[in-house]
Amino acid sequence: MVNYIKTLVKYTLQKDPAAKSFWEVLLLYPSIHAQIIHKISHKLYNKDWFFLARFTSQLGRFLTGIEIHPGAQLSNKIFIDHGHGVVIGETAEIGKDVVIYHGVTLGATGNEKNSKRHPTIKNHVMIGAGSKVLGPITVHNGAKVGANAVVLDDVSKNQTVVGLPAKSHDILEILKKESKENNKQFKKVSAR
């Protein structure tokens, strides 16, 4: 457990430019506390001590504002930035070098039992604030999910998705188009 905690703290120090010291991160970052509590509840869950596992995870939710089901599988290199409101479902799987911002839901779309209901997040993925990634889908390596996107389908490797429902877009083309439209509006206002 000590090595796990050291890895979490060092990874957070790497990812968060606002983090100043090992002790600051260990003592003051709810993301670290939520993941430590999840590690304990996950061990209880795997021993079929479901009530105690859920009780432990609810304690973590109460203390941190981050809800991680004890059945979820998390790597030891996840950075949950400003984590309040994050929800990670029972059959979710999260790989390494994943950044999750506040208000993200990795949830299900139905009430099925005994099946994979939640997303799989591969390595080197970023999930923007307020995003909802729903169902037994996969967000592949290097993908990015824009803020407030609702993702209902697989996201390909290195793809960026935005919107409701989320779709892949060439972000540079969108920015160029918006810039041209803003310039036109500015010229109209200036001509008056």
C-alpha positions as CSV (number, residue, x, y, z in Angstrom):
1,M,0.0,0.0,0.0
2,V,2.9,2.4,0.8
3,N,4.3,2.0,-2.8
4,Y,0.8,2.5,-4.2
5,I,0.4,5.8,-2.3
6,K,3.9,7.0,-3.3
7,T,3.1,6.2,-7.0
8,L,-0.2,8.1,-6.8
9,V,1.5,11.2,-5.2
10,K,4.4,11.2,-7.6
11,Y,2.1,10.9,-10.5
12,T,0.0,13.8,-9.2
13,L,3.1,15.9,-8.7
14,Q,4.0,15.2,-12.4
15,K,0.5,16.1,-13.7
16,D,-0.5,19.1,-11.6
17,P,1.6,22.3,-12.0
18,A,-0.1,23.7,-8.9
19,A,1.2,20.8,-6.7
20,K,4.1,22.0,-4.6
21,S,5.2,19.1,-2.4
22,F,4.8,15.4,-1.7
23,W,3.1,16.2,1.7
24,E,0.7,18.8,0.2
25,V,-0.5,16.3,-2.3
26,L,-0.7,13.4,0.2
27,L,-2.6,15.4,2.8
28,L,-4.7,17.8,0.8
29,Y,-5.7,16.2,-2.5
30,P,-9.1,14.5,-2.5
31,S,-8.2,12.5,-5.6
32,I,-5.4,10.8,-3.7
33,H,-7.8,10.0,-0.7
34,A,-10.5,8.7,-3.1
35,Q,-8.1,6.4,-4.8
36,I,-6.6,5.1,-1.6
37,I,-10.1,4.4,-0.2
38,H,-11.0,2.7,-3.5
39,K,-8.0,0.4,-3.3
40,I,-9.3,-0.8,0.1
41,S,-12.9,-1.1,-1.0
42,H,-11.8,-2.9,-4.2
43,K,-10.0,-5.5,-2.1
44,L,-13.1,-6.1,0.0
45,Y,-15.2,-6.3,-3.1
46,N,-12.9,-9.0,-4.6
47,K,-13.3,-11.0,-1.4
48,D,-17.1,-10.8,-1.8
49,W,-17.5,-8.6,1.2
50,F,-19.9,-6.4,-0.8
51,F,-21.6,-4.5,2.0
52,L,-18.3,-3.6,3.7
53,A,-16.9,-2.7,0.3
54,R,-19.8,-0.4,-0.5
55,F,-19.8,1.1,3.0
56,T,-16.1,1.9,2.6
57,S,-16.6,3.5,-0.9
58,Q,-19.5,5.6,0.5
59,L,-17.3,6.8,3.2
60,G,-14.8,7.9,0.5
61,R,-17.6,9.6,-1.4
62,F,-18.7,11.5,1.7
63,L,-15.1,12.6,2.4
64,T,-14.0,13.5,-1.1
65,G,-17.0,14.1,-3.3
66,I,-15.7,11.5,-5.7
67,E,-17.7,8.3,-6.1
68,I,-15.8,5.2,-7.3
69,H,-17.7,1.9,-7.2
70,P,-15.6,-0.8,-5.4
71,G,-15.9,-3.1,-8.5
72,A,-14.2,-0.5,-10.8
73,Q,-10.7,-1.4,-11.9
74,L,-8.2,1.5,-11.8
75,S,-4.5,1.6,-12.6
76,N,-2.2,3.4,-10.2
77,K,-1.6,6.3,-12.6
78,I,-4.8,8.3,-12.7
79,F,-5.0,12.0,-12.0
80,I,-8.5,13.2,-11.0
81,D,-8.2,17.0,-11.1
82,H,-10.7,19.0,-9.1
83,G,-12.5,15.7,-8.7
84,H,-15.8,16.8,-7.0
85,G,-18.7,15.1,-8.7
86,V,-16.7,12.4,-10.5
87,V,-18.7,9.1,-10.7
88,I,-17.0,5.8,-11.8
89,G,-19.3,2.8,-12.3
90,E,-18.9,-0.8,-11.2
91,T,-17.6,-2.4,-14.4
92,A,-15.5,0.6,-15.5
93,E,-11.8,0.0,-16.3
94,I,-9.2,2.8,-16.4
95,G,-5.7,2.4,-17.8
96,K,-2.5,4.3,-17.1
97,D,-1.8,8.0,-17.6
98,V,-5.4,9.0,-17.5
99,V,-6.5,12.5,-16.6
100,I,-10.1,13.0,-15.4
101,Y,-11.6,16.4,-14.6
102,H,-14.4,17.3,-12.2
103,G,-18.0,16.3,-12.9
104,V,-17.1,13.3,-15.2
105,T,-19.4,10.3,-15.2
106,L,-18.2,6.9,-16.4
107,G,-21.6,5.3,-16.3
108,A,-24.1,2.8,-17.7
109,T,-27.0,3.3,-20.0
110,G,-29.3,0.6,-18.6
111,N,-30.0,-1.8,-15.7
112,E,-28.4,-4.9,-17.0
113,K,-26.8,-7.2,-14.4
114,N,-23.9,-9.6,-14.8
115,S,-22.5,-7.9,-17.8
116,K,-20.1,-5.1,-18.7
117,R,-22.1,-1.9,-18.4
118,H,-19.5,0.8,-18.0
119,P,-16.7,2.2,-20.3
120,T,-13.2,1.0,-20.6
121,I,-10.7,3.9,-20.7
122,K,-7.3,2.9,-22.2
123,N,-3.9,4.6,-21.6
124,H,-3.0,8.3,-22.1
125,V,-6.6,9.5,-22.2
126,M,-7.9,12.9,-21.1
127,I,-11.6,13.3,-20.2
128,G,-12.8,16.9,-19.9
129,A,-14.9,18.4,-17.2
130,G,-18.6,17.5,-17.1
131,S,-18.3,14.8,-19.7
132,K,-20.5,11.7,-19.6
133,V,-18.9,8.5,-21.1
134,L,-21.7,5.9,-21.0
135,G,-22.1,2.3,-21.7
136,P,-19.8,-0.7,-22.5
137,I,-17.7,1.4,-24.9
138,T,-13.9,1.9,-25.2
139,V,-12.0,5.1,-25.3
140,H,-8.8,4.1,-26.9
141,N,-5.2,5.2,-26.3
142,G,-4.4,8.8,-26.6
143,A,-8.0,9.9,-27.1
144,K,-9.4,13.2,-25.7
145,V,-13.0,13.8,-24.7
146,G,-14.0,17.5,-24.7
147,A,-15.7,19.2,-21.8
148,N,-19.4,18.4,-21.4
149,A,-19.3,15.8,-24.2
150,V,-21.7,12.9,-24.1
151,V,-19.9,9.8,-25.4
152,L,-22.1,6.9,-26.5
153,D,-19.8,5.2,-29.0
154,D,-16.2,4.0,-29.0
155,V,-13.5,6.7,-29.4
156,S,-10.6,5.7,-31.7
157,K,-6.9,6.0,-30.9
158,N,-5.7,9.6,-30.7
159,Q,-9.2,10.9,-31.6
160,T,-10.7,14.0,-30.0
161,V,-14.5,14.0,-29.5
162,V,-16.7,16.9,-28.5
163,G,-20.4,17.7,-28.4
164,L,-23.8,16.1,-27.7
165,P,-23.6,13.4,-28.7
166,A,-19.9,13.4,-29.0
167,K,-18.4,13.3,-32.5
168,S,-14.9,13.5,-33.9
169,H,-14.0,16.9,-35.2
170,D,-10.9,18.5,-36.7
171,I,-10.4,21.1,-33.9
172,L,-8.1,23.3,-36.0
173,E,-10.7,23.6,-38.7
174,I,-13.4,24.6,-36.2
175,L,-11.2,27.2,-34.7
176,K,-10.3,28.7,-38.1
177,K,-14.0,28.8,-39.1
178,E,-15.0,30.5,-35.8
179,S,-12.1,33.0,-36.1
180,K,-13.2,34.0,-39.6
181,E,-16.9,34.4,-38.4
182,N,-15.7,36.5,-35.5
183,N,-13.6,38.7,-37.8
184,K,-16.6,39.2,-40.1
185,Q,-18.8,40.2,-37.0
186,F,-16.0,42.5,-35.8
187,K,-15.8,44.2,-39.2
188,K,-19.6,44.7,-39.4
189,V,-19.6,46.4,-35.9
190,S,-16.5,48.5,-36.7
191,A,-18.1,49.7,-40.0
192,R,-21.0,51.3,-38.1
